[in-house]
Amino acid sequence: MTTLNISLPDDLQAFIDQQISIGSYGTASDYISHLIRQEQERSAEKQLETLLIEGLDSGDPIEATEAWWTQKRADLVGRLHSSPS
């Protein structure tokens, strides 16, 4: 584990201390780690959204009917069984 020292204004330190005192987090490190994990999740969601939009804009649209999904599943299962282990 790495140690990181940061300087905070008094009001931010007071807010962190408040979060710890109400039992939301055990330590300032727990709280900061939680914030960083939240930002990582937001970043991953934004990246996924960007990729999904790129996919939607990448070609002619298709109608994903039940028959289309059935064929897609069959194709994927076929590729899985034919690929080397």
Secondary structure as UniProt FT lines:
FT   HELIX           10..21
FT   TURN            22..23
FT   HELIX           28..56
FT   HELIX           66..82
//
